Amino acid sequence: MISTIGTTTIQTTSPNSFVMNPTSMLVEMKSFIPSSYTFETKIQKIKQELLTCNLDCSAKDETNEQYLYEMQDIIDHLPKLPEIQQQKLTIPEFDEIEVKATDSVEIKKFIRKVNYEFLGFHCNHKVMDKDCDMVYKNVSDIYKSGEFKTYDNFVSLVAECVWQIRDKDRRGKVWNEQIRPAMFEMKRAIDALVVLAGFISMYNAKMNPQFLNVKQQLGNITTPSKR
């Protein structure tokens, strides 16, 4: 199953599991990239190639080809972000147990207690759902963070270098490395990725809801004598 936030895709590996690679937020998903060849759409497609290790490094000039390989190598050596993960537990559902006229007072009392507890009147489902849906807010917080912007800007810079290299090569010229990423820019991107990885690890640790109330109710009920 696939959930979408804007053009960001969250993979659902099971009905109650969400897994998302935060790097996918750097580019529009392929089906959303317009076919019109504006500069921005070209950069988006190049970013997608770089982030999926699928950059076409072929060039007429051998030096330009080497530059293209170097651009892919720069992205490949950036730290990888952990996936954003969340487990959403299934809310237990119970059928009401019928109280029969022939049941003893003790049995009737027990059945009423079980029905009351098990049917969810004491289970705070809304709180659990709220905790589970926090994954969407976490994704939004990461996307809007300064660290993610730094990461995005760096990948965009490398993509612009690729565009320039290809443009020069098409015109029979060698790229002049005018906007080549500097070491301090790469270090800044790496520092931002380290911070983002910490955020994601913290979010993942928080997003493990436990349906404690139901477990407590199950533990508190004593089985009566057989009917």
C-alpha positions in Angstrom: 0.0 0.0 0.0 1.2 3.5 -0.8 0.3 6.7 1.0 1.1 10.1 -0.4 1.9 13.5 1.3 1.9 16.0 -1.5 4.3 14.2 -3.9 6.1 12.4 -1.2 5.4 8.7 -1.1 5.2 6.6 2.1 5.5 2.9 1.5 3.1 0.7 3.6 4.8 -2.7 3.9 1.8 -4.0 5.9 -1.7 -2.6 6.7 -0.3 -1.2 9.9 3.2 -0.3 8.9 4.6 2.9 7.4 8.2 3.1 5.9 9.5 6.1 4.0 12.9 7.0 2.7 13.3 10.7 3.5 15.6 11.2 0.5 12.5 10.8 -1.7 11.4 14.3 -0.5 14.2 15.9 -2.4 12.7 15.3 -5.8 9.2 15.1 -7.3 8.1 11.5 -7.9 8.8 10.5 -11.5 5.1 10.5 -12.5 4.7 14.0 -11.2 7.7 15.6 -13.1 6.3 17.5 -16.1 7.4 16.5 -19.5 8.1 20.1 -20.5 11.9 20.7 -20.6 12.3 23.8 -18.3 15.5 24.2 -16.4 13.9 23.3 -13.1 12.4 20.1 -14.4 15.8 19.2 -15.9 17.4 19.7 -12.5 14.7 17.6 -10.8 15.3 14.7 -13.2 19.1 15.0 -12.7 18.6 14.9 -8.9 16.5 11.8 -9.3 19.3 10.2 -11.3 21.9 11.1 -8.7 19.9 9.9 -5.7 19.1 6.6 -7.3 22.7 6.1 -8.5 21.5 6.1 -12.0 23.3 9.1 -13.6 24.1 8.7 -17.2 27.8 9.6 -17.2 28.4 9.2 -20.9 30.0 12.2 -22.7 31.7 13.0 -26.0 34.8 14.4 -24.1 36.6 12.1 -21.8 37.3 14.9 -19.3 33.6 15.8 -19.1 32.7 12.1 -18.7 35.1 11.9 -15.7 33.5 15.0 -14.2 30.1 13.3 -14.5 31.4 10.3 -12.6 32.8 12.6 -9.9 29.4 14.2 -9.4 27.8 10.8 -8.9 30.6 9.8 -6.6 30.0 12.9 -4.5 26.4 12.0 -3.9 27.2 8.3 -3.3 29.6 9.2 -0.5 27.0 11.3 1.5 25.7 9.5 4.6 22.5 7.7 4.0 19.5 8.7 6.1 17.6 6.1 8.0 14.0 5.3 6.9 11.1 6.9 8.8 9.2 4.0 10.3 6.0 3.6 12.2 4.0 0.7 13.5 0.3 1.3 13.8 -1.3 -1.4 16.0 -4.7 -2.8 15.1 -7.4 -1.7 17.5 -8.9 -4.9 19.0 -12.5 -5.5 18.2 -14.7 -7.8 20.3 -18.2 -9.2 19.9 -20.5 -8.6 22.8 -21.1 -11.7 24.9 -24.7 -12.6 25.4 -26.0 -12.8 28.9 -28.4 -15.7 29.3 -31.3 -15.9 31.7 -30.0 -19.2 33.0 -26.6 -17.7 33.9 -25.8 -17.4 37.6 -25.5 -13.9 39.2 -21.7 -14.4 39.3 -21.5 -15.3 35.6 -23.8 -12.4 34.6 -21.6 -10.0 36.6 -18.5 -11.3 34.9 -19.9 -11.1 31.4 -21.1 -7.5 31.9 -17.6 -6.6 33.2 -15.9 -8.3 30.1 -18.3 -6.6 27.7 -17.7 -3.2 29.3 -13.9 -3.6 29.3 -13.4 -5.4 26.0 -15.8 -3.3 23.8 -13.4 -0.4 24.1 -15.1 2.0 26.5 -11.9 2.2 28.5 -9.5 1.9 25.6 -8.3 5.4 24.5 -8.4 4.7 20.8 -8.3 8.4 19.9 -5.0 8.9 21.7 -3.5 5.9 20.0 -4.6 7.1 16.5 -3.2 10.5 17.3 0.1 9.0 18.2 0.2 6.9 15.1 -0.7 9.8 12.8 2.2 11.8 14.2 4.3 10.2 11.5 2.9 12.7 9.0 3.8 15.6 11.2 7.3 14.2 11.7 7.7 14.0 7.9 6.6 17.6 7.6 8.9 18.8 10.4 11.9 17.1 8.7 11.0 18.6 5.3 10.7 22.1 6.7 13.9 21.9 8.8 17.0 24.0 8.0 19.1 20.8 7.9 16.9 19.3 5.2 17.1 22.5 3.2 20.9 22.4 3.4 20.9 18.8 2.1 18.5 19.7 -0.7 20.6 22.8 -1.7 23.7 20.7 -1.9 22.1 18.0 -4.1 20.7 20.7 -6.3 24.2 22.3 -6.6 25.6 18.9 -7.8 22.7 18.5 -10.2 23.4 22.0 -11.7 27.0 20.9 -12.2 25.8 17.9 -14.1 23.6 20.1 -16.3 26.5 22.4 -17.0 28.8 19.5 -17.8 26.3 18.1 -20.3 25.6 21.5 -21.8 29.4 22.1 -22.3 29.9 18.6 -23.8 27.0 19.1 -26.2 28.7 22.2 -27.5 32.1 20.5 -27.8 33.6 22.3 -24.8 35.1 21.1 -21.5 33.5 22.1 -18.2 35.4 24.9 -16.4 34.4 23.7 -12.8 32.9 27.2 -12.2 30.3 26.1 -9.6 32.0 22.8 -8.4 30.9 22.1 -4.8 33.6 23.2 -2.3 34.7 20.9 0.6 33.1 23.2 3.1 29.7 22.8 1.3 30.0 19.1 1.4 31.0 19.1 5.1 28.0 21.3 5.8 25.7 18.9 4.0 27.2 15.9 5.9 26.7 17.7 9.2 23.1 18.4 8.3 22.6 14.7 7.4 24.0 13.7 10.8 21.5 16.0 12.6 18.6 14.7 10.4 19.6 11.1 11.1 19.3 11.9 14.8 15.9 13.5 14.3 14.6 10.5 12.4 16.0 8.0 15.0 14.3 10.0 17.8 11.0 10.0 15.8 11.2 6.3 15.2 11.8 5.6 18.9 8.7 7.6 19.8 6.5 6.0 17.1 6.1 2.7 18.8 2.6 2.9 20.4 1.5 0.3 22.8 -2.1 -0.4 23.5 -1.4 -0.6 27.2 -5.0 0.0 28.4 -6.3 -3.2 26.7 -3.3 -5.2 28.0 -4.0 -3.9 31.5 -7.7 -4.7 31.3 -6.9 -8.3 30.1 -4.5 -8.7 33.0 -7.1 -7.4 35.6 -9.9 -9.7 34.7 -10.1 -13.0 36.6 -11.8 -15.9 34.9 -14.8 -17.2 36.9 -16.0 -20.7 37.3 -17.1 -22.6 34.2 -20.7 -22.0 33.0 
